[in-house]
Amino acid sequence: MSTLITDARLADKRVVDIFIEGGQISTLNPDTDTDPDRATHTIDADHQLVLPGAIDAHVHFRQPGAGHKETWESGSRAALAGGVTTVIDQPNTDPPTTTGAAFDAKQTYAAAAGVDYGLNGGVTHGWDPETLFERPMCALGEVFLADSTGEMGIELSMFESALHVATSNEELVTVHAEDENQFNPTALHRATDDIGLGARANHWSAYRPANAEVSAVERAIDLAAASGAQLHIAHVSTPEAVDQAVAAGVSCEATPHHLLLSQADAAELGTYGRMNPPLRSEERREALFERLLSGRIDIVATDHAPHTHEEKNTTLKSAPSGVPGVETMLPLLLAKAEQGRLSYERIQAVTATNVAELFGFENKGRIAQGYDADLVFVNPDAVQTITATELETTCGWTPFEGAKGVFPTRTLLRGNVVYENDSYTPIAGHNLCM
């Protein structure tokens, strides 16, 4: 099928026609005397904003092992509804993606889902790098330097070993940087037995303070430099960590919840606001957002980590860490653009172009000749209130309940309309790291 899209407004304000053949962009502003006659399908963009499909470099789609939280099918549907056409899934599933056999099992789920994808390999006790590196991994990690997910946390000696293995295999290493030695158990002891929305989530922020991240980022950068490994810092929550990464020439990502939520929101979120790293002060949040504006944050990724209501509706000490986000990342950023706080070009950079370049996705992240026709149509004026009951994710809640978002009107994956007006028409996903 060939498709002609007319009157598409790009992030740089150009209005163009886009001709698609074989799932890729053939030409922009095609010859009006010839190319339109070859199109088997026409879409009138009607001057809507058209962006490249977003790439979420940090999701936990929970299969295998915890499909009651999210499946690859439901996660893909949520992603496409939010304008995300490619995801990179993290290894802490059950079993963890730390061996070749575990990688193969997870890829069975991913290949049947409706988004393009990459899979990361994990590092923990019992990992098998020999078989793991035979598989088409996207990166090694997220490697945990704390107790974020229990046994997935590793000591520094294993981290050093993983860095050397990754270097010899020319593989990117992504790291969850928190220094467990800097945690404050006294703060957690103060947490009450209040449940769910009634819990005081600020105790979690006090338990895992900002200096725990700053210390771990410094250590990870030093060890990576010694081994020659290419390092990427996941979900930075402090401006200090961003500045460390920039000074060292290391890439970093920030999540929508660390960019847009703070400890000021903790009282309303209760245990639903427990995540790792935790929410920071409003001053740090604003400083983090300023670093997004200035270009010091390379990419935005969600750390989409869904849990059910039943799992989160317990005490702060017992609730699992993590929040959903793959469906709301782009809508939240687009709402900030409508408010005048972000440019569309910056949104395109941090959600698509920079992500594709960082992970080596050669045909993704741009609207240009030869690139995959992963396209997101947006009416910037259609600002709506985010409501969990209207979202596709299985978990049924969002930390952004009541926030403003601009959702896509249509999402294309490789030239195919896969989401439009709540209608989901999936096609098989591709492993981009093959």
C-alpha positions in Angstrom: 0.0 0.0 0.0 1.2 3.5 -0.8 -0.3 6.5 1.1 -0.3 10.2 0.4 -0.7 12.4 3.5 -1.6 16.0 2.6 -1.2 19.2 4.5 0.9 17.9 7.4 2.3 20.5 9.7 5.7 19.5 11.1 7.4 20.5 14.3 9.5 23.1 12.5 6.3 24.7 11.2 6.6 23.5 7.6 3.5 22.3 5.9 4.2 19.3 3.7 2.7 16.4 1.8 4.2 13.0 2.7 4.3 10.1 0.3 4.7 6.7 1.8 5.7 3.5 0.0 6.6 0.1 1.5 6.2 1.4 5.1 8.8 4.2 4.6 8.7 7.9 3.7 9.4 8.0 0.0 9.3 11.7 -0.5 8.2 15.0 1.1 6.2 17.3 -1.1 6.1 14.7 -4.0 5.7 15.7 -7.6 2.0 16.6 -7.9 1.9 15.4 -11.5 2.9 11.8 -10.8 3.1 10.6 -7.2 -0.4 11.3 -6.0 -1.7 9.1 -8.9 0.3 6.2 -7.5 -1.2 6.5 -4.0 -3.7 3.8 -3.0 -4.8 5.7 0.0 -4.9 9.4 0.9 -5.0 11.0 4.4 -5.8 14.7 4.7 -3.9 15.9 7.8 -5.8 19.2 7.5 -2.8 21.1 9.0 -2.7 19.0 12.1 0.7 18.7 13.8 2.5 15.5 12.6 5.4 14.2 14.6 7.6 11.1 14.3 6.3 8.2 16.4 7.7 8.5 20.0 10.3 6.0 21.2 10.0 5.1 24.9 13.4 3.8 25.9 12.3 2.5 29.3 9.2 0.3 29.8 8.3 -2.7 31.9 5.6 -4.6 30.0 5.6 -7.3 32.8 5.6 -10.4 30.6 6.6 -13.0 31.2 5.6 -13.5 34.9 3.2 -10.7 35.8 0.7 -10.3 32.9 -2.0 -9.2 35.4 -0.2 -5.9 35.7 0.4 -5.4 31.9 0.8 -7.6 28.9 2.7 -6.9 25.8 -0.6 -6.6 24.0 -2.2 -4.1 26.4 1.1 -2.2 26.8 1.4 -1.9 23.0 -2.2 -0.6 22.8 -1.5 2.0 25.5 1.7 3.0 23.7 0.0 3.5 20.4 -2.9 5.4 21.9 -0.3 7.8 23.4 1.8 8.2 20.2 4.6 5.7 21.1 5.4 3.4 18.2 8.6 1.9 19.6 9.5 0.7 23.1 12.6 -0.7 24.8 11.7 -3.2 27.5 13.7 -3.7 30.7 14.9 -7.1 32.0 13.4 -7.4 35.4 10.6 -9.8 34.5 10.0 -13.3 35.8 12.3 -14.9 34.9 14.6 -11.9 34.4 16.1 -11.5 30.9 19.6 -12.5 32.0 20.1 -15.6 29.8 19.7 -16.4 26.2 16.7 -18.7 26.9 14.9 -16.0 28.9 15.5 -13.5 26.1 14.0 -15.9 23.6 10.9 -16.4 25.8 10.3 -12.7 26.2 10.8 -12.1 22.5 7.9 -14.5 21.7 5.6 -12.1 23.6 7.2 -8.9 22.0 7.1 -10.2 18.4 3.3 -10.8 18.7 2.6 -7.3 20.0 1.8 -4.2 18.1 4.8 -2.0 18.5 8.4 -2.1 17.2 10.7 -2.9 20.1 14.1 -3.5 21.6 14.9 -5.8 24.6 17.5 -5.1 27.2 19.5 -7.9 28.8 19.9 -7.9 32.6 22.7 -8.3 35.1 22.2 -10.2 38.4 23.5 -13.2 40.2 23.3 -16.2 37.8 23.3 -14.2 34.6 24.8 -15.8 31.5 26.6 -13.2 29.4 27.8 -15.8 26.9 24.3 -16.7 25.7 22.8 -13.3 26.4 25.2 -11.5 24.1 24.4 -14.0 21.3 20.9 -12.4 21.2 19.9 -9.2 19.5 19.9 -7.0 22.6 19.3 -3.3 22.6 21.5 -2.6 25.6 22.6 -4.1 28.8 20.5 -2.9 31.7 18.8 -1.2 33.4 21.5 -2.4 35.8 20.4 -1.7 39.4 22.9 -0.3 41.9 20.3 -0.5 44.7 17.5 -2.6 46.1 15.0 -1.3 43.6 13.8 -4.7 42.6 15.2 -7.0 45.3 17.6 -9.5 43.8 18.1 -7.5 40.6 20.4 -5.1 42.7 24.1 -5.9 42.3 27.3 -5.1 44.1 29.9 -2.9 42.5 32.3 -5.8 41.6 29.6 -7.4 39.4 28.8 -4.0 37.9 32.5 -3.6 37.0 32.5 -7.0 35.4 29.4 -6.2 33.4 31.0 -3.0 32.2 34.0 -4.9 30.9 31.8 -7.5 29.2 29.7 -4.8 27.6 32.8 -2.9 26.4 34.2 -6.0 24.7 30.8 -6.5 23.0 30.4 -2.8 22.1 27.1 -2.7 24.0 25.5 0.3 25.7 25.0 0.0 29.5 22.0 1.7 31.2 22.1 2.1 34.9 19.6 2.7 37.7 21.8 4.9 39.9 21.1 5.0 43.6 23.6 4.4 46.4 22.1 2.2 49.0 24.7 3.3 51.5 23.1 6.8 51.4 19.6 5.6 52.2 18.0 6.8 55.5 16.2 3.9 57.2 15.1 6.2 60.0 12.8 8.1 57.6 11.2 4.8 56.5 10.6 3.8 60.1 8.5 7.0 60.5 6.1 5.9 57.9 2.7 5.0 59.3 0.5 2.1 58.5 -1.9 4.4 56.5 -3.0 2.8 53.3 -3.1 3.9 49.7 -4.1 7.5 49.0 -4.0 8.2 52.8 -0.3 7.4 53.2 2.4 10.0 53.5 4.6 9.2 50.5 7.1 11.9 51.4 8.7 9.4 53.8 9.8 7.4 50.7 11.6 10.5 49.3 13.3 11.0 52.6 14.3 7.4 52.7 16.0 7.5 49.3 17.4 11.1 49.3 18.8 13.1 46.4 22.4 12.5 47.5 21.9 8.7 47.0 21.4 9.4 43.3 24.2 11.9 43.1 26.7 9.6 44.7 25.7 6.6 42.6 25.9 8.6 39.3 29.4 9.7 40.2 30.5 6.2 40.9 28.9 4.7 37.8 30.6 7.4 35.6 34.0 6.7 37.1 33.7 3.0 36.7 32.5 3.3 33.1 35.3 5.6 32.3 37.8 3.1 33.6 36.4 0.3 31.6 35.7 2.3 28.4 32.0 1.4 28.5 29.3 3.6 26.9 27.0 4.5 29.8 23.5 5.8 29.9 21.9 7.1 33.2 18.2 6.1 33.5 15.5 8.2 35.1 17.6 11.0 36.6 15.5 12.8 39.3 18.0 15.5 40.4 19.6 18.4 38.5 22.9 17.5 40.0 22.8 14.1 38.3 22.1 15.7 35.0 25.0 18.1 35.4 27.3 15.2 36.3 26.3 13.3 33.2 26.8 16.4 31.0 30.2 17.0 32.4 31.3 13.4 31.7 29.8 13.3 28.2 27.3 10.6 29.4 23.7 10.5 28.1 20.8 10.6 30.5 17.0 10.4 30.5 14.3 11.9 32.7 10.7 10.7 33.2 7.5 12.7 33.0 6.8 12.1 36.7 10.1 13.5 37.8 9.7 16.4 35.4 6.2 17.3 36.3 5.5 15.9 39.8 7.2 16.7 43.1 6.9 16.1 46.8 4.2 18.7 46.7 2.0 16.0 45.0 2.9 13.2 47.4 0.1 13.8 49.8 -2.5 13.4 47.0 -0.7 10.4 45.5 -0.1 8.4 48.7 1.4 5.0 48.0 0.6 5.4 44.3 3.4 8.0 44.3 6.0 5.5 45.5 8.6 5.1 42.8 12.4 4.7 42.5 14.0 7.2 42.4 11.3 9.0 44.4 9.8 12.4 43.9 12.0 15.3 44.8 11.4 18.8 46.1 9.5 21.3 43.9 12.7 23.3 43.6 14.6 20.3 42.2 11.7 19.4 39.9 11.7 22.8 38.4 15.5 22.8 38.0 15.2 19.4 36.3 12.6 20.8 33.9 14.9 23.7 33.1 17.6 21.2 32.1 15.1 19.6 29.7 14.5 23.0 28.1 18.2 23.8 27.8 19.1 20.5 26.1 21.1 19.0 28.9 18.6 16.1 29.2 19.1 13.9 26.2 15.8 12.0 26.2 12.5 11.6 28.0 11.5 8.0 28.9 8.7 6.8 31.1 9.9 4.0 33.3 6.4 2.6 32.7 6.1 0.3 35.6 2.4 -0.6 36.2 1.0 -2.3 39.3 -2.6 -3.0 40.1 -4.8 -1.0 42.4 -4.7 -3.9 44.9 -0.9 -4.0 44.9 -0.5 -0.2 45.4 -3.4 0.2 47.9 -1.4 -0.9 50.9 1.1 0.7 53.3 4.1 2.7 52.0 6.5 0.1 53.3 4.6 -2.7 51.4 3.6 -1.1 48.2 5.6 -1.9 45.1 7.5 0.9 43.4 6.6 2.2 40.0 3.9 4.1 38.1 2.5 3.8 34.6 3.4 6.3 31.9 3.8 5.1 28.4 0.4 6.3 27.3 0.6 9.8 28.8 4.3 10.9 28.1 3.7 12.6 24.7 0.2 14.0 25.7 1.7 15.6 28.8 4.6 17.2 26.9 2.3 18.4 24.1 0.1 20.1 26.7 3.2 21.9 28.0 3.9 23.0 24.4 0.3 24.4 24.2 1.0 26.3 27.4 4.2 27.8 25.8 6.7 26.0 28.0 8.1 23.6 25.4 8.7 23.8 21.7 7.5 21.0 19.4 11.0 20.7 18.0 12.3 20.0 21.5 9.5 17.4 22.1 10.4 15.7 18.8 14.1 15.6 19.8 13.7 14.1 23.3 11.0 11.6 22.4 12.1 10.5 18.9 15.2 11.9 17.2 17.7 11.7 20.1 16.4 8.3 21.2 16.8 6.8 17.8 20.4 8.2 17.6 21.3 7.0 21.1 20.2 3.4 20.5 21.2 3.2 16.8 17.7 2.9 15.3 18.8 4.1 11.8 15.3 4.5 10.2 13.4 5.9 13.2 12.9 9.3 14.8 12.6 11.7 11.9 10.1 12.6 9.2 12.4 12.4 6.2 13.0 10.4 3.1 14.0 6.8 3.8 12.7 6.8 7.4 10.0 4.5 8.6 6.6 6.1 8.4 5.9 6.1 12.1 3.7 9.1 12.4 1.6 10.7 15.1 -1.2 13.2 14.2 -2.1 15.8 16.8 -4.6 18.6 17.1 -2.7 20.8 19.5 -5.9 22.7 20.6 -7.6 19.5 21.7 -6.4 19.7 25.3 -8.3 17.3 27.6 -8.2 16.1 31.2 -6.4 12.9 31.7 -8.7 10.3 33.3 -7.6 6.8 34.1 -10.9 5.2 33.0 -10.2 6.5 29.5 -6.7 5.0 29.3 -5.7 1.6 27.7 -3.2 0.4 30.3 -4.3 -2.7 32.2 -3.5 -1.3 35.7 -6.4 1.2 35.6 -4.8 4.2 37.2 -2.4 7.1 36.5 -0.4 9.5 38.7 -1.5 12.2 36.3 -5.2 11.9 37.1 -6.7 15.3 36.4 -3.7 16.7 34.5 -3.9 18.2 31.0 -2.9 16.2 28.0 -3.1 16.4 24.2 -3.7 12.9 22.8 -3.0 11.8 19.2 -5.9 11.6 16.8 -4.1 9.0 14.7 -1.0 6.9 15.0 0.8 5.2 12.1 3.4 2.4 12.4 5.4 1.8 9.2 2.7 3.5 7.2 -0.2 1.5 8.7 -2.9 3.2 10.7 -2.7 1.3 14.0 -4.7 3.6 16.3 -7.4 6.0 15.5 -10.5 7.1 17.4 -10.1 4.4 20.0 -9.8 1.8 17.3 -6.7 -0.4 17.6 -5.5 -2.3 14.4 -2.2 -3.8 15.4 0.5 -5.1 13.1 3.4 -7.4 14.1 6.3 -5.6 15.8 9.9 -5.6 14.6 13.0 -6.1 16.9 15.0 -3.1 15.9 18.2 -4.6 17.3 18.3 -7.6 15.0 
